[in-house]
């Protein structure tokens, strides 16, 4: 994978305070964020050691294979390993020993009460402190609640009083979208750095010098601000989605068209068209978890952020709405067989964590329906998460003999489906479109009953009743 950011070694210092130069970096945690951080920093010219406790994962990574699907990642991984700038180890001491900067990219899963579980962060900080041999920065990359950097700093002080003032925490949150993560890492909209000393800011400017010279905006602040901003950004995107889904519910009752409303809203640059696609709602490993964690953090700090709770509620109602449409068309759901098209939480990934498709699948199983899914990438992960789900080898094979299809994920290839053929293989000609992918006129021409999201349904002649 060629990147157009240049390497630290060959670039010149800039007038904007960005000093070039390859740095020694360690990255703890090689999940979606960690691995993309490894590959992108190595392609900027830095020497990077990726570290993960999972030995199997490390062996896979050493052979140049990513444990998950992300466009361009396998190629980037192989290229950076071959360049000698990227390697992997399961030994944290080895990773951290000579690093100038250590990124923490470990998971922060939700606890039962919705708060982020920060145990892996604490452990990573403790081990970093134990193995540090001199001045170094520890950088929060994973999404963490405000106050986490303060906690990490305390661990560093307690573990290594001998390195007082030399080990420093920096906040540098990620804004990576799955499916576009490498592109986002190499061409970010902005780089956000929270630090408490000039040394911290200077080191981060050196690290990101190749991106800064390319004109990327750098925002430098105190430490709590980026911690809060990361949650704030994810929550405002989720808020837009829930807002448009709330409008979809209203359109379904009043007879309006939410797609046109989204266009009208989007024509106002103050609102913007992005993240106004109504559908089955948001999923994935960020929004659902971050929304809850943000709301819990806020509540713990004494501010009841009811708006965030409402965002979550409306997101859950999107699943209810799809179930209601199926019930409306099929009457009882027991004994019915439903095909789910798209199982990943969004297109371009095989990630099924908190996927709306699986939330719907689980609901339908509870209602007594049988479900079969098809996804271009995520079939195996979906089956593992929801064993009651059958997996079809193709869309028509999955739909064969079914009483309806629900479009759950907007994979572009679904737009090219032959709707006439789909009708022929279905036992009952019904499409519930949880992503508004089809032109209602084409669905009508194919003779399918069509329930889009927040748009008027299409009932082909002769099917009513
Ligand atoms: C998100 C943020 O975009 C990223 O900046 C952050 O760092 C991590 O979380 P990601 O989880 O990869 O990235 O997915 P994103 O593309 O934001 O989509 C999230 C969910 O919202 C998906 O389930 C998607 O289908 C849904 N979505 C998105 C909608 O339902 N409607 C929309 O208009 C947009």
Boltz pocket constraint, residues with backbone or C-beta under 6 A from the ligand:
constraints:
  - pocket:
      binder: B
      contacts: [[A, 174], [A, 175], [A, 176], [A, 177], [A, 178], [A, 179], [A, 234], [A, 237], [A, 241], [A, 273], [A, 274], [A, 275], [A, 276], [A, 277], [A, 278], [A, 279], [A, 280], [A, 281], [A, 282], [A, 283], [A, 284], [A, 285], [A, 286], [A, 287], [A, 345], [A, 346], [A, 347]]
      max_distance: 6.0
